[in-house]
Amino acid sequence: MNDLREDINDLIKKIPVLILQFGSDTCGPCHAIRYKLEQWMSEHKGVEARYVDIEKNMEISSQMGIFSAPTVLVYMDGQLVARESGYFSLDALLGDIERYLELRK
């Protein structure tokens, strides 16, 4: 998963299926989520993801309403379809994304 280097609003508009993970270097669960997302994405082509360090990108985090880590946002065709923050099941979220992907076919 790449770190965020582009304008976030442009990404949301141009990438059909986008996962944004907001985290920080001091957040242990953030590292685990990033690793698991990278593994999952290797099996799901057509999905892109970006990692946003909330400590280095405070303006973006604030603009997106992110005030805690970890937070994961999922966009499909420019629309927010899932948002999880704090303590959540990544497996359940990934299952939801897989169902959304099936519906898009």
N, C-alpha and C positions, 0 to 999 in steps of 0.2 A: 504494500500500500504506500502510495507516495504522500509526502508531506504537501500541504496546500501551498501552491505557488501562483495560482491563477485567481482571477476575480471570482468570488464565490457565486455571485448571481449569474454570471456567464456560464459557469459550470452547471448550475441547476437547470438552466435553459437548454444547453446544448447536449448534455449527456442523458440519454434515455433512462438509464437506471444508475443512480448515484447514491453511494453510502458515504456519509460524512461522520467521522468519529472525532469527537472532541475529547481531549485528554491532557495529561501533563506528565512531565518526567518523574514527578514524585508520586504518581498514582499507580500502585501495583496492579489493580484490576485493569487499568487502561492498557498496560503492556500485554496482559493475557488476552484481552479482547482484540487488540491489534493483531497479535499472532494468530488467533483463531480465525479472524476475518480474512487474513492473508491466505490461510490454508483453504478456507471455504471458497474464496474467489478463484483459486487455481482450478477449481472444478466447475465454476460457473462463468463461462465466457459471456461477454456482453455487459457485465456489471463492472462499474468502476468505483473506486473508493479514494477518499483523501483523508489524511489525518491532520487535524487542526490542534496545535498546542495552545491551550487556552491562556497560558502564561505569556506566550510570545505573540499571540494574536488577540489581545483583549478587545480591540474594537470590533473585530468580526464576531467574537463570542458574544459580546453585548448585543450587537445588531441581530444576531440569531436567537437571542433570549437564552443563552447558555450561561448558567451560573454555577454549575457543578460538573464534576467529572467522575466517572465517564458518562458521556451522552452520545447517543447514536441517532442520527437522522437519516431517513431513507426517502429519496425522491424518485418518482417515476413520471416521466414525461412532464417534468417541471412542477409536479404536485407533491407535497409532503404526504406520504402514506403511512409513515411510522415514526414514532419518536419514543425513545427509552432513555431513562436517566437514573443514575444512582444504582440501586440494587435491582437487577432484572435478569431474566433468563435469555442469554444470547442464543441458545439453541431454539427457543420458542420464536425469537425475532427472525432468525434465519429461516425457520420453517414458514413463517408468514411471508417472507420475501420470496421463497420458492413458490408458494401458492400464487402470489402476485405475478411472478414470471410465467407460470403456467397459463394464467388468464390472458396474458398479453399475446400468446401464440395464436 
